[in-house]
Amino acid sequence: MGALSGKTALVTGGSRGIGRAISQRLGRDGARVGVHYGRDEAAAKETVSEIEAAGGHAFAVRAELGVPGDAEALWSAFDEQSEGLDILVNNAGINKALDGTLKPIGEVTVEDFDHLFAVNTKAPFFIVQQGLTRLRDGGRIINTSTGLTRGAAKPELITYAMTKGAIDVFTSTLAKDLGRRGITVNAVAPGPVDTDMNAGWLRGETNTEAQQRVRAISPLGRIADATDIGDIVAFLASDDSRWVTGQWIDATGGALL
């Protein structure tokens, strides 16, 4: 019996990167995992297959976020395969403008701003709002934030950091509101993590300077792996975290010390 046996989880953006690591860990702990994805069906199927190959249970949930009706589409797809929910992980997010670049304030367009907030802030808000009737008492909500909301400012990530600042407020306020139902709400805030999203600047022999810089910001002297974040989320999803709520969990490897 795993720590999450008999539980059902939904991980948004659960097919790749940090989301995949979260999905896999929750599956190993016994949860039946809904692996949400927006467009990459192959990655979602691969994640589901890996969870099942390890003896777990999982299913894919497709819904593009950041578009009208996204929360409704997500829950409709979820309801076709599951009744009720115990763990909701709001992990899906983007950090770049519509053209795939990072921009300081002078270059951010209205469209860029609206897109980032639609995916990172509006979608989690309405996913939770519409999910509360499905989330069982004693459940868990875990949001992905970022070390940028409390660490060194990066001008080229101003809009992204703002979306996650809103998630921090969302987390603490929800925790106060849902405590009466025994539901805990927490945020996990990673720093740089070695994922496909960061591969362009963090992997390979041509990026040794960036790798050294990232290692240096943590007292532990290494680059985070997605499993480092997934394991923290697993703790917050378990009964071991029952007395932790409304918290912003620093998952930067001590980079903010």
N, C-alpha and C positions, 0 to 999 in steps of 0.2 A: 504494500500500500504506500503510494507516494503522498507527499504533503498536500497535494491538490486533488487527490482521487475523488471522483464524484462531482468535481467542479467543471463548469464550462467557462472558457475564456474567449475573448475577442481581442485581437491585436491589430489595430489599424496600421497599414504599412508593414504588415507582418511577413512579407515574402522575401525581403532583402535586408542586408546590413544589420543594424541593431534590431530591427523588427524581427528578422529571421532568428537571431540569437535568442530573443525573448520568447518567440513561439516555440522554438526547440526546447528551451529550458522548462517552460511551463508544461510542455508535452511530457518531458522526462519525469516531471514531478507528479504526473497523473491526470492533469487537466485535459479535457477535450477542447482543442484549440481551433477557433475560427481564424483562419489566416486571411486577412483582408488584403486586397491589392486593387490598384487602379487600372493599370493597363497590361502589366507584364504577367500574363496568365501562365507562361512557362515557369517563371520563377516561383509563383504561388504553388503550382502543382509539384514542383521539385521540393519545396519546403514541406508540403503535406506528405509527400512520399518519404522524406527523410524522417519525419516524426513517426510515421507509421512503421518504417523499417526498424526504428528503435523501440518498438513495442507500444507506441502511443496512439492517440486518436486525434484526427484533425480533418478539417474541411475548408475549402476555399470560399471566400466571400468577395464578389466583385462589386465595386462601386467607385466611380471617379469622384474625387473630392474637389471642392473649390468651384463646383458648378451648381446651378439651381437644382434643388431636390436631392442633393447628395446624401443627406442623412436619411431621408425616406427610402432612397434606393438601397442604401447599406442595410437598414433594418429589414427591408423586404427580403433581401437576399439571405440575411441571417435567419429570419423566421422560417424560411423554407427548409432549413436544415437543423434547427434547434429550438427548444422551448425553454426560455429563461436563460439568465446569465448570472455569473458570480464574479467575474473579473473582467473589467474593461480597461484596456491599455490604449490610450490615445498617443500613438507613436508616429503616425504619418505626418510628414512635414517636408517643406522645401526651404532652401535658404538663398535661392538666386532669383533674379528677375526673369521676365518672360523670355528674354533672349539668352538665358543661361549664364549671365555674368553677374558679378558682385558689383554693387554701385554705391558710392557715397551719396549723400542727400541731394547734391546738385544734379545728379544724373537719374534719380529715381522718377519714373513717370507715374501718373495716376493709375495706369493699367498695371504697372509693376506692383505698386502699393496694394491695390485692391486684390490682386491675385495672391500675394503672400498672405494677406490677412484672411482671405477666403479659405485657403487651405489650412493654415496654421492655427487660426483663432476661431473663425466662424464655424468651420466644420466640427471641431471638437465640442464647441458649445452646444450645437443642435444635436450632435450624436448623443451627448449626455442627456440633454433635455428629453429626447425621444426614447432614450434607453432606460430611463428611470423606472418605467412601468415593467420592464423586463429584468432589471437588476434586482436580485433577491436581497432581502435584509441580511446584514452581515457581510455584504459584498465589498469589493475593492475597486477603486478607480485610481489608475496610475497614469499621470501625464508626463510627457517628455518635454522638459524645459531645456535650458542651456546655461553653461557657466558664464556666458556673456551678459546675463542679466544682473550679475553681481560681481563681475570681474572687470578686467581691462577692456575698455571700449574699443571697438574696431569700426571706424567710420564706414568701411565698405559693407558692413553687415548691420547697419543701423535699422533698416526696416525689419529684418529677420529678428533682431534682438527685441524690437518693440512688440512683435507678435508673441514672443515667448514671455515678455514681461506681463502681457495680458493673461497668459496661461498661468503665471505664478499667482496673480490675484484670483483668477478662476479657481485655482486649487484650494487656497486657504478659505475662500468664501464657501465653496461647496462643502468643505470639511465641516464647517460650522452648521451648515444647513442639513446635511445628511447624517450627522452623528446620531440623531434620534432614532435612525433606522439601523444603527450599528455598522454603517458603511464608512470605511476610511477612504480618504482622498489624499494622495501625496504626489509630488513631482520629483522626477529624477533629472538631474542637470549634468549631462556629460560635457567634457571638453572635446578636443580633437580625438577622433576614433578611426582606426584603420578599417575603413569600409570601402565598398565600390564607389560610393559618392565622393570620397576623398582621394581615390586612387590617383587622379591626375596630378595632384601636387604632393602626395605623401608616400607613394610607392615607387620603387625602381631606383636604379643607380643614378639617374639624373636628378633625383630629389633628395640626395643625402644631406644637403644643408637644411632642408625643411624637416627631415627626420631628426636631425640633431637638435634643432630648435624645439621641436615638440617634446622630445625626451627631456630636454633641460627644464621645461616649465613644471615638471612633476618631481617632487622629492624622491619618487620611486625610480626615476630615471629610465622610463620606458614609454612606449606608445600604447595607448589603450586598445584592446581588442573588443569586438562587439560582445563577446561573452562576459567581459567585465561588467558591462551595463546590464546584460540579460540576467546575471546572477543577483544583482541588486533588486531588479524588478521582481524576481522570483521571491525574494524575502518579503517585499511589500505586498505581494499577492497571497502570502501564506498567513496562517494563524499566528505565527511568531511575531508578526508586526501589528497585532491587534490593538496595541496601545500607542501606535504611532499614526497620527493623522494631521493634516494641514501643513505638512513639512516639505521643505525644499531640500532635497538630498543632494549634497555636493558629490558628484560622480566624476570629478576632474582629476582624480589621483593626487589631490593636494595642490593643484596648480594655483589655487587662490590663497594659499597660506602666505 
